[in-house]
Amino acid sequence: MKIDGNKLMDAMRSKGMTVADLERDSGVSRKTIQLAMDNITQHTSKDTIKKIAWALDITPIKLLEDGKI
C-alpha cells in the first residue's frame, strides 16, 4: 500500500499539524512521514498507515493512493 503524499499533506493542513506534530502524535518517524509526503515511499506497512490515520483522526483509506486497503 502506498500513502498519497498530497492526501497526507491535505489531512495535515486540515488539522493544522506539522510533521513534528504528526511524528509526536503517531509515533512514526519524521523520515517516514517526509518520504510519504514526497511520494518516495512505494510501500508503507498497514500498521504505519493506521498510526498516521489515527493521529490525523481519519480513516486509513483516506490516505491511500488507490483508496483501498
Summary of the structure (lengths in Angstrom):
residues: 69
radius of gyration: 10.2
end to end distance: 7.0
largest distance: 27.0
contacts: 189
relative contact order: 0.26
helix: 61%
strand: 3%
